[in-house]
Amino acid sequence: MLSALKKSISAKPSTQEIQTNILAGLTVGVIALPLSMALAIASGVPPQHGLYTAMIAGIVIALCGGSKVNISGPTAAFVVILLPIVQQFGLGGLLLSGLMAGVILLLMGLGKLGKLIEIVPYPVTVGFTAGIGVVIATFQIKDFFGLDVAGGGEHYLEKLSYIAQALTSINWQETLVGGLTLAVLLAWPRLKSKVPAHLAALLVGALFAWIMTQMLGDFSVATIGSRFHYELDGVLGSGIPPIMPSFEWPWNLPGADGQPIGMSFELVRELLPSAITIAILGALESLLCAVVADGMSGKKHNPNDELIGQGIGNMLVPLFGGIPATAAIARTAANVKAGGTMPLASVVHGLFILAGILLLAPLLSYIPMASMAALLLVVAWNMSEAKHFARTLKVAPRDDVLILLLCFALTVLFDMTIAVAVGMGLAAMLFIRRSISLTDARAVETNHQAYQVPDSVVVYDINGPLFFGSAHKALKTIALVRPDVRVVILDMSEVTLLDMSAIVAMESIAQDLSTKRVGLIINNLQPRMLLKLRRAGIRKRRGQVEYARTMDDSFTLARRMAAQE
């Protein structure tokens, strides 16, 4: 547990490695600063809460987690989960659900569930991430075009309807700033500059908006400073408060009605489904990010320690105003490319965010909301993994395509909780169906003269997993033996699984054959499964039930049992 923290304390890196990690942390900090604000805004909370998340989670999770290079903070994947929570329960409900998710993640790590996350099927992951990308992109249309949307709506189609009705109110000034920012975002990577594209785009968008405002008296666009306000020592301010985050219990923060949300069992019960969803998505994102980082850096992460670190981080972040966090692939990839090899880079990234809050808050208030919307449009496109989505539709089996489309549609039209639950359930059902098709039991034609056994001996070849879905199908034919059969040999050399349903079916077969005075020989069943049968009472009984290691042994026993008849 907490191996990353122990290693970071005991390791003695070189001066060069320390300098490289400091520079990598600064590079990631430059990327994370505006992105964290944009994701907080998209989640329905003021931008400083995204900065608090990146700062605290980046430091705590790096020191306590199981990956040396993961960079944690707010991510786009959480937006579609967090926004409805904010609308229904306010900031206090959001932070409380994040705290609950942290506890769940910690328990998952302590319960050694890190490896189980790998069972999530690829079509489910691609389906809900593509759906999240579509939802995020849709919600940015309002700020990108400066629309005057009449209502918020509770569901995606309702929100889309309000946005469509407001298209006649397009603000050319907001659209111009948003379009310019988007153009820079798309064109900048071609210059192969070391300056991140989104940083350059936001600078261009903010400078352009400021210059146009100075030159044209009627030119005006919404900015972080005009949209968000705070109160500090009785004085109202605009934009981001230039102070360090302070400790506050989540239940003392306002709910949807503006009053402290409080703490009650009913509130916890209502928030629990959202907390579970946050925890599952956080586990998926962080472990997927760690796997990608392992491939890029050549290092190896500990999945259970990573879940523990994510749990500790998400338990602490809400106490200082931060929203749920997880490892971010884009920031982690930037860290590895910049030479980051140890948690120091993430710590420096968090300290850079803190410096940005304290020193750059007045300047950050000039960033236009249309520019932030353009940034999130690019984030949504990258997250949608359109190429992987299209490729899956083209080459995947029909069942996987069905799962992909279902998860995508449910994520967009309803929410990710339903999408993941239904997708996992359907994937499990289809897997069971495929597994059943792999299990078979058939009578084998035996050369009775060559093996010197009478015609009253029959051999059945059973292969594949015997579980609740396949046991009855595979074993039902064995009970239908001919009247002249005196010995049944079950060749179970290729049986890979035996669950309780199969054991009950075997018990029924053994009892039925015993009633008919037919002997049963079980051949070459693996020891661990043989032990299960013995515990269930299907033990060796001379002349009735026998166990053999090879087919030659089975035929020897069959001759003896047939002779006794």
C-alpha positions in Angstrom: 0.0 0.0 0.0 1.2 3.5 -0.8 4.2 2.1 -2.6 4.6 5.3 -4.7 5.0 7.4 -1.5 7.5 5.0 0.0 9.5 4.9 -3.2 9.5 8.6 -3.7 10.9 9.0 -0.2 13.5 6.3 -0.4 14.7 6.9 -3.9 17.7 9.1 -4.5 17.3 10.7 -8.0 20.1 12.5 -9.7 20.2 16.3 -10.0 19.6 16.0 -13.7 16.5 13.9 -13.1 15.2 16.4 -10.6 15.6 19.3 -12.9 13.9 17.4 -15.8 11.0 16.5 -13.6 10.6 20.1 -12.4 10.5 21.3 -16.0 8.0 18.6 -16.9 5.8 19.7 -14.0 5.9 23.3 -15.2 5.0 22.2 -18.7 2.0 20.2 -17.5 1.0 23.1 -15.2 0.8 25.5 -18.2 -1.5 23.0 -19.9 -3.6 22.2 -16.8 -4.2 25.8 -15.7 -6.7 26.9 -18.4 -8.0 23.4 -19.0 -9.0 23.0 -15.3 -10.9 26.2 -15.4 -12.8 25.2 -18.5 -13.7 21.8 -17.1 -15.0 23.3 -13.9 -17.1 25.8 -15.9 -18.5 22.9 -18.0 -19.3 21.1 -14.8 -21.5 24.0 -13.6 -19.2 25.5 -10.9 -16.9 28.6 -10.9 -13.5 28.1 -12.5 -11.5 28.3 -9.2 -12.9 24.9 -8.1 -11.2 23.3 -11.1 -7.9 24.9 -10.1 -8.2 23.7 -6.5 -8.8 20.2 -7.9 -5.8 20.2 -10.1 -3.6 21.6 -7.4 -4.6 19.3 -4.5 -5.3 16.1 -6.4 -2.2 16.6 -8.5 0.0 16.5 -5.4 -1.9 14.1 -3.1 -2.7 11.4 -5.7 0.9 11.5 -7.1 2.4 10.8 -3.7 -0.2 8.2 -2.6 -1.0 6.5 -5.9 0.5 3.5 -7.8 1.8 5.4 -10.8 4.9 7.5 -10.9 3.9 9.6 -13.9 0.1 10.0 -13.7 -1.1 13.6 -13.5 -4.6 13.9 -11.8 -7.1 16.6 -11.9 -10.6 17.4 -13.3 -11.3 15.6 -16.6 -13.8 15.9 -19.4 -15.2 12.4 -18.6 -16.7 13.7 -15.4 -18.6 16.7 -16.9 -21.8 14.8 -17.9 -22.0 13.3 -14.4 -21.2 16.4 -12.4 -23.4 18.9 -14.2 -26.7 17.2 -13.2 -25.5 16.9 -9.6 -24.8 20.6 -9.5 -28.1 21.5 -11.0 -30.0 19.3 -8.5 -27.9 19.5 -5.3 -25.7 22.6 -5.8 -22.0 22.9 -5.0 -22.4 21.3 -1.6 -24.0 18.2 -3.1 -21.3 17.9 -5.7 -18.5 18.0 -3.2 -20.2 15.6 -0.9 -20.7 13.1 -3.7 -17.0 13.5 -4.6 -16.1 12.7 -0.9 -18.3 9.6 -1.0 -16.7 8.5 -4.3 -13.3 8.9 -2.7 -14.3 6.5 0.1 -15.6 4.0 -2.5 -12.3 4.2 -4.5 -10.3 3.7 -1.3 -12.4 0.6 -0.5 -11.9 -0.7 -4.0 -8.1 -0.4 -3.7 -8.0 -2.0 -0.3 -10.2 -4.8 -1.6 -7.7 -5.5 -4.4 -10.2 -4.7 -7.2 -7.7 -2.9 -9.4 -7.5 -5.8 -11.8 -11.3 -6.2 -12.1 -11.6 -2.9 -13.8 -9.9 -4.5 -16.8 -13.0 -6.6 -17.5 -14.9 -3.6 -18.9 -15.4 -4.4 -22.6 -13.9 -2.1 -25.2 -17.2 -1.3 -26.9 -18.6 -0.1 -23.6 -15.7 2.2 -23.0 -15.7 3.6 -26.5 -19.5 4.0 -26.5 -19.8 6.1 -23.3 -16.6 8.2 -24.0 -18.0 9.1 -27.5 -21.4 9.9 -25.9 -19.7 12.1 -23.3 -17.8 13.9 -26.1 -21.1 14.6 -27.9 -22.8 15.9 -24.7 -19.9 18.2 -23.9 -19.7 19.6 -27.4 -23.5 20.3 -27.4 -23.3 22.2 -24.2 -20.6 24.5 -25.5 -22.7 25.8 -28.4 -24.4 28.3 -26.1 -21.2 30.1 -25.1 -19.4 29.6 -28.5 -22.2 31.5 -30.3 -23.3 33.7 -27.4 -26.8 32.3 -27.6 -29.6 33.6 -25.4 -31.0 30.3 -24.3 -34.4 30.6 -22.6 -34.2 27.5 -20.4 -31.8 24.8 -19.1 -33.8 21.6 -19.5 -33.3 18.5 -17.5 -32.5 16.0 -20.3 -30.3 16.1 -23.3 -33.1 16.4 -25.9 -34.8 19.1 -23.9 -31.5 21.1 -23.6 -30.9 20.6 -27.3 -34.3 21.9 -28.1 -33.7 25.1 -26.1 -30.4 25.6 -27.9 -32.0 25.0 -31.3 -34.7 27.6 -30.5 -32.0 30.1 -29.5 -30.0 29.9 -32.7 -31.7 33.0 -34.0 -30.0 35.0 -31.2 -26.4 34.3 -32.4 -24.0 37.0 -31.2 -21.5 37.8 -34.0 -19.0 39.2 -31.5 -18.9 36.0 -29.4 -18.9 33.9 -32.5 -15.9 35.8 -33.9 -13.8 35.4 -30.8 -14.8 31.7 -30.5 -14.1 31.0 -34.1 -10.7 32.7 -33.9 -9.8 30.7 -30.8 -10.9 27.5 -32.5 -8.9 28.3 -35.7 -5.7 28.8 -33.6 -6.4 25.5 -31.7 -6.6 23.6 -34.9 -3.8 25.3 -36.8 -1.2 25.7 -34.0 0.0 22.1 -33.8 1.2 22.4 -37.5 3.8 24.9 -36.3 5.3 22.3 -34.1 5.8 24.9 -31.4 6.7 23.9 -27.8 4.0 26.3 -26.6 0.8 24.3 -26.0 -1.9 25.0 -28.6 -4.6 25.8 -26.1 -2.4 28.3 -24.3 -1.6 30.1 -27.5 -5.3 30.0 -28.6 -6.6 31.4 -25.3 -4.0 34.2 -25.4 -5.0 35.1 -28.9 -8.7 35.0 -28.1 -8.3 37.1 -24.9 -6.0 39.7 -26.6 -8.3 40.0 -29.6 -11.3 40.5 -27.5 -9.5 43.1 -25.3 -8.2 45.0 -28.3 -11.6 45.0 -30.1 -13.2 46.2 -26.8 -10.8 49.1 -26.7 -11.2 50.0 -30.4 -15.0 49.5 -30.7 -17.2 50.9 -28.0 -20.0 48.5 -28.7 -17.9 45.4 -28.9 -18.5 43.3 -25.8 -18.0 39.6 -25.0 -18.6 37.6 -21.8 -15.4 36.7 -19.9 -14.6 34.8 -16.8 -14.5 38.1 -15.0 -18.0 39.2 -16.1 -19.5 35.8 -15.6 -18.1 34.8 -12.2 -17.9 36.8 -9.0 -16.7 36.2 -5.4 -16.9 38.0 -2.0 -13.7 38.4 0.0 -13.7 40.1 3.4 -17.0 41.8 2.4 -15.6 43.1 -0.9 -17.1 41.8 -4.2 -14.6 40.7 -6.8 -14.7 39.5 -10.4 -13.2 36.3 -11.8 -11.1 34.1 -9.6 -10.3 34.9 -6.0 -6.5 35.3 -5.6 -6.3 33.3 -2.4 -5.4 29.8 -1.4 -8.3 27.3 -1.0 -9.6 27.1 2.6 -11.0 24.1 4.5 -14.7 23.7 4.6 -17.0 20.7 5.2 -19.0 20.0 2.0 -22.3 19.9 3.9 -21.8 23.5 5.0 -21.7 24.7 1.4 -24.8 25.8 -0.5 -27.2 23.4 -2.2 -29.3 24.2 -5.3 -31.4 26.6 -3.2 -28.4 28.6 -2.0 -28.7 27.4 1.6 -26.2 25.1 3.3 -27.1 21.6 2.1 -26.6 19.9 5.5 -26.0 16.3 6.1 -28.7 13.6 6.4 -29.1 9.9 5.6 -31.7 10.8 2.9 -29.2 13.1 1.2 -26.5 10.4 1.3 -28.9 7.9 -0.2 -29.8 10.3 -3.0 -26.2 11.0 -3.8 -25.0 7.4 -3.6 -25.7 6.4 -7.2 -23.8 9.4 -8.5 -21.0 8.7 -6.1 -20.7 5.1 -7.3 -20.7 6.3 -10.9 -18.0 8.9 -10.2 -15.9 6.2 -8.4 -16.3 3.7 -11.3 -15.5 6.2 -13.9 -12.6 7.6 -11.9 -11.2 4.0 -11.5 -11.5 3.4 -15.2 -9.9 6.6 -16.3 -7.0 6.4 -13.8 -6.1 2.8 -14.6 -6.5 3.3 -18.3 -4.3 6.4 -18.0 -1.7 4.4 -16.0 -1.7 1.6 -18.7 -1.1 4.2 -21.4 1.6 5.9 -19.3 3.3 2.5 -18.7 3.5 2.0 -22.5 5.0 5.4 -23.0 7.4 5.5 -20.1 8.4 1.8 -19.8 7.4 1.8 -16.1 4.9 -0.4 -14.3 2.1 0.9 -12.1 0.3 -0.9 -9.2 -3.4 -0.8 -9.9 -4.6 -1.3 -6.3 -2.3 1.4 -5.0 -3.5 3.7 -7.8 -7.1 3.2 -6.6 -6.0 3.9 -3.0 -4.3 7.1 -4.1 -7.3 8.2 -6.1 -9.5 7.5 -3.1 -7.4 9.5 -0.7 -7.1 12.4 -3.2 -10.9 12.5 -3.8 -11.5 12.4 0.0 -9.3 15.4 0.6 -10.1 17.5 -2.5 -13.8 18.3 -1.6 -12.6 19.6 1.8 -10.9 22.4 0.0 -13.5 23.2 -2.6 -12.3 20.8 -5.3 -14.5 18.7 -7.6 -13.9 15.0 -8.3 -10.6 14.2 -9.9 -8.9 11.3 -11.7 -5.8 10.8 -13.8 -5.9 12.7 -17.1 -4.4 11.0 -20.2 -3.6 14.3 -22.0 -1.7 15.8 -19.0 0.0 12.5 -18.2 1.1 12.1 -21.8 2.5 15.6 -21.8 4.4 14.8 -18.6 6.0 11.7 -20.0 6.9 13.5 -23.3 8.5 16.3 -21.2 10.7 13.7 -19.4 8.7 13.3 -16.2 9.6 10.0 -14.4 8.6 10.6 -10.8 5.8 12.1 -8.7 7.9 15.3 -8.3 6.6 16.4 -11.7 3.0 16.2 -10.5 3.8 18.0 -7.3 5.5 20.9 -9.3 2.4 21.0 -11.5 0.2 21.4 -8.4 2.4 24.2 -7.1 2.4 26.0 -10.4 -1.4 25.9 -10.3 -1.2 27.5 -6.8 1.1 30.2 -8.1 -1.3 30.8 -11.0 -4.2 31.3 -8.5 -2.2 33.8 -6.4 -0.4 35.7 -9.1 -2.4 35.4 -12.4 -6.0 35.6 -11.1 -6.6 39.2 -12.5 -5.3 38.3 -15.9 -7.3 35.0 -16.1 -10.5 37.0 -15.7 -10.0 38.4 -19.2 -10.4 35.0 -20.9 -13.6 35.1 -23.0 -16.2 32.4 -22.4 -16.4 31.8 -26.1 -12.7 30.9 -26.1 -13.2 28.5 -23.2 -16.1 27.0 -25.2 -13.8 26.6 -28.3 -11.2 24.8 -26.0 -13.9 22.4 -24.7 -15.1 21.7 -28.3 -11.6 20.4 -29.1 -11.4 18.5 -25.9 -14.8 16.9 -26.7 -13.7 15.9 -30.2 -10.5 14.3 -28.9 -12.4 12.5 -26.2 -15.0 11.2 -28.7 -12.4 9.0 -30.3 -14.3 9.2 -33.6 -11.7 7.1 -35.5 -12.0 4.3 -32.9 -15.8 4.6 -32.9 -16.0 4.3 -36.7 -13.5 1.5 -36.8 -15.4 -0.5 -34.2 -18.6 -0.1 -36.3 -16.7 -1.3 -39.3 -14.8 -4.4 -38.1 -16.4 -5.4 -34.8 -18.8 -8.4 -34.5 -22.5 -7.5 -34.6 -23.0 -8.0 -30.9 -20.2 -5.6 -30.0 -21.6 -3.0 -32.5 -24.9 -3.3 -30.7 -23.3 -2.7 -27.3 -21.3 0.3 -28.7 -24.4 2.0 -30.1 -26.5 1.2 -27.1 -23.9 2.7 -24.7 -23.5 5.7 -26.9 -27.2 6.4 -27.2 -27.9 5.9 -23.5 -25.0 8.2 -22.5 -26.3 10.9 -24.7 -30.1 10.6 -24.1 -30.1 9.6 -20.5 -26.9 9.4 -18.4 -23.6 7.5 -18.1 -24.8 5.5 -15.0 -27.5 3.8 -17.1 -25.2 3.4 -20.1 -22.5 1.6 -18.2 -24.9 -0.5 -16.2 -26.9 -1.6 -19.3 -23.7 -1.9 -21.4 -22.0 -4.1 -18.9 -25.1 -6.2 -18.4 -25.6 -6.7 -22.1 -21.9 -7.5 -22.6 -22.1 -10.1 -19.8 -25.2 -11.7 -21.3 -23.6 -11.9 -24.8 -20.4 -13.3 -23.3 -22.4 -16.0 -21.5 -24.1 -16.9 -24.8 -20.8 -17.1 -26.6 -19.4 -19.3 -23.7 -22.3 -21.6 -23.9 -21.7 -22.2 -27.6 -18.1 -23.2 -26.8 -19.3 -26.0 -24.4 -20.2 -29.3 -25.9 -20.9 -32.9 -24.8 -21.0 -35.6 -27.5 -20.9 -39.4 -27.6 -17.6 -40.7 -28.9 -17.5 -43.7 -31.2 -15.4 -46.3 -29.5 -13.6 -49.3 -31.0 -14.8 -51.7 -28.4 -12.8 -54.7 -29.8 -9.6 -52.7 -29.8 -10.0 -51.6 -26.2 -11.5 -55.0 -25.2 -14.6 -53.4 -23.7 -18.2 -54.6 -24.2 -20.8 -52.7 -26.3 -22.5 -51.7 -23.1 -19.7 -49.1 -22.4 -20.3 -45.6 -23.9 -17.9 -42.6 -23.8 -18.9 -38.9 -23.7 -16.4 -36.2 -24.6 -17.2 -33.0 -22.6 -15.2 -29.8 -23.3 -15.4 -26.2 -22.4 -16.5 -24.4 -19.2 -19.4 -26.0 -17.3 -21.3 -23.2 -15.5 -24.8 -22.1 -14.9 -25.4 -21.2 -18.6 -23.9 -24.3 -20.2 -24.1 -27.1 -17.7 -27.7 -28.2 -18.4 -27.1 -28.0 -22.2 -24.0 -30.0 -22.1 -25.0 -32.7 -19.6 -28.7 -33.3 -20.4 -27.9 -35.8 -23.2 -25.9 -38.0 -20.8 -28.9 -38.9 -18.8 -30.6 -40.2 -21.9 -28.6 -43.4 -22.2 -29.7 -46.6 -24.0 -31.3 -49.3 -21.9 -28.4 -51.7 -22.7 -25.7 -49.3 -21.4 -24.0 -50.5 -18.3 -21.0 -48.1 -17.9 -20.7 -44.4 -18.9 -17.3 -42.8 -19.2 -17.1 -39.0 -19.0 -13.9 -37.7 -20.6 -13.6 -34.3 -18.9 -10.0 -33.6 -19.9 -11.0 -30.3 -21.6 -13.3 -29.0 -18.9 -12.0 -25.6 -17.8 -14.6 -24.5 -15.3 -17.1 -26.2 -12.9 -19.5 -24.0 -10.9 -22.3 -25.0 -8.5 -24.9 -25.4 -11.2 -22.7 -27.9 -13.0 -22.0 -29.7 -9.7 -25.8 -30.0 -9.1 -26.2 -31.3 -12.7 -23.4 -33.9 -12.1 -25.1 -35.0 -8.8 -28.3 -35.5 -10.7 -26.6 -37.6 -13.4 -24.7 -39.7 -10.9 -27.9 -40.4 -9.0 -29.9 -41.1 -12.1 -27.3 -43.5 -13.4 -27.0 -45.2 -10.0 -30.8 -45.8 -10.0 -30.5 -47.4 -13.4 -27.6 -49.5 -12.1 -25.2 -47.8 -14.6 -21.7 -47.2 -13.5 -20.0 -43.8 -13.9 -16.4 -43.1 -14.6 -15.0 -39.5 -14.6 -11.8 -39.3 -16.6 -9.0 -36.8 -16.2 -10.9 -34.0 -14.4 -8.5 -31.4 -13.1 -7.7 -31.9 -9.3 -9.2 -28.6 -8.2 -12.5 -29.4 -9.9 -12.3 -33.0 -8.7 -12.1 -31.8 -5.2 -15.3 -29.8 -5.7 -17.2 -32.9 -6.7 -15.9 -34.8 -3.7 -16.9 -32.0 -1.4 -20.4 -32.2 -3.0 -20.6 -35.9 -2.2 -19.8 -37.4 -5.6 -17.1 -39.6 -4.1 -15.6 -42.8 -5.4 -17.9 -45.7 -4.8 -16.6 -49.1 -6.1 -18.8 -50.3 -8.9 -20.8 -47.1 -9.0 -18.6 -44.0 -9.3 -14.9 -44.2 -10.2 -12.2 -41.6 -11.1 -9.5 -42.2 -13.6 -6.4 -40.3 -14.8 -6.2 -41.7 -18.4 -8.5 -43.3 -20.9 -6.6 -46.6 -20.6 -7.4 -46.5 -16.9 -11.0 -45.7 -17.6 -11.3 -48.7 -20.0 -9.8 -51.0 -17.4 -12.3 -49.8 -14.8 -15.1 -50.1 -17.4 -14.2 -53.7 -18.2 -14.3 -54.6 -14.5 -17.6 -52.7 -13.8 -19.2 -54.3 -16.9 -18.1 -57.8 -15.8 -19.7 -57.3 -12.4 -23.0 -56.7 -14.0 
